[in-house]
Structures are given as structure tokens and as C-alpha cells.
């Protein structure tokens, strides 16, 4: 867990490297960094999902939060009325 603290600093160093490049090279560099970040995020989501057991409530809540249509909490569950 303590090794995870290094990740933001490594990402900041990668982003800082792009500042040293000229404008056209920096644009290509940052596009590549953006694509790499999206790929790493997708892999992380896949690994996280694979660690859940199908019947877990956390698994269901994680999938529902990632769905395209946001769910609205019911008034009775929240304890407030209209």
C-alpha cells in the first residue's frame, strides 16, 4: 500500500517532461500520455471487477454506478418525503 503513494509523483514527472518539449512534440506526447492513462484505467477497472464475487453487494453497487443511466434514490429509503 505504501508503494501506491509513488504513483502521483511518477505521473507528475511524466507530465512535467512534456513541458520541456516544443509545441508540436508536446501535443503528440500528451496525446500518448492520455491514451496510456485511459488504457491503464481500463485495465485497472477490469482487474478490480474480476476480484469481486458475483453475489457481493459491492459488486452490484460498483456495476450500477458505472451504468449509463444514473439511478435516483427512492424517497422512502432516504427517509424524506416530498
C-alpha positions as CSV (number, residue, x, y, z in Angstrom):
1,X,0.0,0.0,0.0
2,X,2.8,2.4,0.8
3,X,4.2,1.9,-2.7
4,X,1.0,3.4,-4.2
5,X,2.0,6.8,-2.8
6,X,4.7,7.0,-5.5
7,X,2.1,6.8,-8.4
8,X,1.1,10.5,-8.3
9,X,4.7,11.7,-8.3
10,X,5.6,9.4,-11.2
11,X,2.6,10.8,-13.2
12,X,3.6,14.3,-12.3
13,X,7.2,13.7,-13.5
14,X,5.8,12.3,-16.8
15,X,3.6,15.3,-17.3
16,X,6.5,17.7,-16.4
17,X,8.6,16.0,-19.1
18,X,6.1,17.2,-21.7
19,X,6.7,20.8,-20.6
20,X,10.3,20.6,-21.8
21,X,9.3,19.7,-25.4
22,X,8.4,22.1,-28.2
23,X,4.8,22.7,-29.0
24,X,4.3,20.1,-31.7
25,X,6.2,17.4,-29.9
26,X,4.4,18.2,-26.6
27,X,1.0,17.8,-28.3
28,X,1.9,14.3,-29.5
29,X,3.4,13.4,-26.2
30,X,0.4,14.5,-24.2
31,X,-1.9,12.6,-26.6
32,X,0.1,9.5,-26.0
33,X,0.0,10.0,-22.2
34,X,-3.7,10.5,-22.4
35,X,-4.2,7.2,-24.3
36,X,-1.9,5.4,-21.9
37,X,-3.8,6.7,-18.9
38,X,-7.1,5.6,-20.4
39,X,-5.7,2.1,-21.1
40,X,-4.3,1.8,-17.6
41,X,-7.6,2.9,-16.2
42,X,-9.5,0.3,-18.2
43,X,-7.1,-2.5,-17.2
44,X,-7.5,-1.4,-13.5
45,X,-11.3,-1.5,-13.8
46,X,-11.1,-5.0,-15.3
47,X,-8.8,-6.2,-12.6
48,X,-11.0,-4.7,-9.9
49,X,-14.1,-6.2,-11.3
50,X,-12.5,-9.6,-11.6
51,X,-11.7,-9.6,-7.9
52,X,-15.4,-9.2,-6.9
53,X,-17.6,-12.3,-6.2
54,X,-20.8,-12.2,-8.3
55,X,-23.1,-12.1,-5.3
56,X,-21.3,-9.3,-3.4
57,X,-23.3,-6.2,-2.8
58,X,-20.2,-4.2,-3.5
59,X,-20.0,-5.8,-7.0
60,X,-23.6,-4.8,-7.7
61,X,-23.2,-1.3,-6.5
62,X,-20.0,-0.8,-8.5
63,X,-21.7,-2.0,-11.6
64,X,-24.7,0.2,-11.0
65,X,-22.5,3.2,-10.5
66,X,-20.8,2.6,-13.8
67,X,-24.1,2.2,-15.7
68,X,-25.1,4.7,-18.4
69,X,-28.3,5.7,-16.7
70,X,-27.9,7.2,-13.2
71,X,-30.3,5.8,-10.6
72,X,-32.3,8.0,-8.4
73,X,-32.7,7.0,-4.7
74,X,-36.3,6.4,-3.6
75,X,-37.8,8.8,-1.1
76,X,-38.7,6.1,1.3
77,X,-35.2,4.7,1.5
78,X,-33.6,8.1,2.2
79,X,-36.2,8.9,4.9
80,X,-37.5,12.1,3.4
81,X,-40.8,12.8,1.7
82,X,-42.0,15.3,-0.9
